[in-house]
Amino acid sequence: PHVTAAKRFACALAGAMLLSFAGVARAAETLLVFPFRAVNTASPATAEPAAPWLAGAFMVSLAERIQGPYLLAVSPTQTLSILDARGRSWEQGQSMASALSIARDVEADLMITGTYSLISGRRIRIQAVLVQVEPLKALGSAIREDSLDALQGILEDLRQKLGATIWLTQPAFLKEPVPLAAYEAYVKAILHPDAQPTIR
């Protein structure tokens, strides 16, 4: 039977999508976003206890929002599976050396990792870096300090700065940020999918 050019293209595209990376479709480049690691950059008198959900918030938000025609970010749930399979805890975050080892192990092309610290007065300080895995090269970095209530704006700023060297197609997070408690609940629902409230 006659096969049109459009059908041949569709078949080629379907074949390409069968290639996989850790269970997801393979794009030209694959991005692995790690949970950020809590560090105490403030003095003991002004430091606040780390909120574990924040470690995952950076992973969830950046992985969901950094996408492009030649880039595929591994989903947060798949990243959690990658860490769990290696006995790593997302709550603790990963050092640069640990993140790089995992990224190489799963053959990721790019990775994002970073640190955060909470400071007295509900302020948060964040450092993040976008890294090309092979050959090893830093492609972009960002440092932000602001009120914790401005978290969603901070995340959008990180997305823009880290994504400046790669294609971005996703829109901004939210034109009107939701309350921090609501955003925390959303992130926790992704990080703990089995911990759903019981309806009595």
C-alpha positions in Angstrom: 0.0 0.0 0.0 1.0 3.6 -0.6 2.8 5.2 2.4 2.7 9.0 2.5 5.6 11.1 3.7 3.4 12.1 6.7 2.9 8.5 7.6 6.6 7.7 7.3 7.4 10.7 9.6 4.8 9.5 12.1 6.3 6.0 12.2 9.8 7.4 12.7 8.6 9.6 15.5 6.8 6.7 17.2 10.0 4.7 16.9 12.1 7.4 18.5 9.7 7.7 21.4 10.2 4.0 22.2 13.8 4.8 23.3 13.7 5.3 27.0 15.7 6.9 29.8 14.9 5.4 33.3 11.4 4.6 32.1 10.7 7.9 30.2 10.8 8.8 26.6 14.2 9.9 25.4 14.7 13.4 24.1 17.9 14.9 22.5 19.0 15.8 26.0 17.7 14.6 29.4 17.6 16.7 32.5 17.7 15.3 36.0 16.7 17.7 38.8 17.8 16.7 42.2 16.2 17.6 45.6 18.2 20.5 47.0 20.3 20.0 50.1 19.7 21.9 53.4 22.8 23.8 54.7 23.3 26.1 57.6 24.9 29.3 56.2 23.6 31.4 59.0 24.9 31.8 62.5 23.4 29.4 65.1 21.5 32.3 66.6 19.6 33.1 63.4 19.4 29.7 61.7 16.1 28.0 61.4 15.5 24.2 61.3 15.4 22.9 57.8 12.0 22.1 56.3 12.4 18.8 54.5 9.6 19.5 52.0 11.6 22.5 50.6 14.3 20.1 49.4 11.7 18.4 47.2 9.9 21.7 46.3 12.9 22.8 44.1 13.0 19.4 42.4 9.2 19.3 41.8 8.9 22.8 40.5 11.9 23.0 38.3 11.4 19.5 36.8 7.8 20.4 35.9 8.7 23.7 34.4 12.0 23.3 32.5 11.0 21.7 29.2 11.8 22.3 25.6 11.7 20.8 22.1 15.1 19.3 22.5 15.0 18.7 26.3 13.1 16.4 28.6 13.2 16.7 32.3 12.8 13.5 34.2 9.6 13.7 36.3 9.8 14.1 40.1 8.3 10.7 40.7 10.8 9.0 38.5 13.7 10.9 40.1 12.4 9.7 43.5 12.5 6.1 42.2 16.0 6.6 40.9 17.1 7.8 44.4 15.2 5.1 46.2 16.7 2.3 44.0 20.2 3.6 45.1 19.2 3.8 48.8 19.3 7.6 48.8 16.9 9.8 50.7 15.4 12.8 48.9 15.0 14.6 52.3 18.7 14.9 52.7 19.4 16.1 49.2 22.6 15.2 47.4 26.1 16.6 47.4 27.5 17.7 44.0 29.7 14.5 43.9 26.8 12.3 44.7 24.4 13.9 42.2 27.1 13.7 39.5 27.6 10.0 40.2 23.9 9.3 39.9 23.5 11.4 36.8 26.3 9.5 35.1 24.9 6.2 36.2 21.5 6.8 34.6 23.2 8.5 31.6 21.6 11.9 32.1 22.9 14.7 29.8 22.2 17.6 32.2 21.5 18.0 35.9 20.4 20.7 38.4 21.4 20.6 42.0 21.6 23.1 44.8 21.4 24.1 48.4 19.1 26.1 50.6 19.1 27.5 54.1 16.4 29.1 56.3 17.2 32.2 58.1 15.5 34.0 61.0 12.5 36.1 59.9 11.2 33.4 57.4 13.9 34.1 54.8 15.4 31.5 52.5 18.7 31.6 50.7 19.2 29.4 47.6 22.1 28.4 45.4 21.5 26.4 42.3 23.6 25.2 39.4 22.9 23.7 36.0 25.6 21.2 35.0 26.4 19.4 31.7 27.3 15.8 32.8 29.7 14.8 30.0 32.0 16.5 29.5 31.6 18.1 32.9 30.8 21.8 32.6 28.8 24.3 34.6 26.2 25.9 32.2 24.5 28.3 34.6 24.1 29.2 38.3 21.8 31.3 40.4 21.8 32.7 44.0 18.6 34.1 45.6 17.7 35.3 49.1 14.1 36.4 49.8 11.1 35.9 52.1 9.9 32.3 52.3 6.5 33.6 51.3 8.0 34.6 47.9 9.0 31.0 47.2 7.1 30.7 44.0 8.6 33.9 42.6 12.0 32.6 43.6 11.4 29.3 41.7 10.3 31.2 38.6 13.5 33.3 38.8 15.6 30.2 39.1 13.8 28.7 36.1 14.5 31.7 34.0 18.2 32.0 35.0 19.0 28.3 34.8 17.1 27.9 31.6 18.7 30.8 29.8 21.1 28.4 28.0 18.5 25.8 27.1 15.2 25.8 25.3 12.2 26.7 27.5 8.6 26.3 26.4 6.7 26.1 29.7 4.8 29.2 30.9 5.5 30.9 34.2 4.5 29.1 37.4 1.5 31.1 38.3 0.5 34.7 37.6 -1.0 34.9 41.1 0.9 32.7 43.6 -1.1 30.5 45.8 -0.7 30.7 49.6 2.5 29.0 50.8 0.6 26.4 52.8 -1.3 25.3 49.7 1.8 25.1 47.7 3.5 23.1 50.5 0.5 20.6 50.4 0.8 20.3 46.6 4.5 19.4 46.9 4.0 17.0 49.7 1.3 15.2 47.8 3.9 14.5 45.0 6.6 13.5 47.5 4.4 11.3 49.6 1.7 9.9 47.2 0.7 7.1 49.6 0.2 9.5 52.5 -3.3 10.6 51.5 -5.8 11.6 54.2 -8.3 9.0 55.1 -12.0 9.9 54.6 -14.1 8.6 57.5 
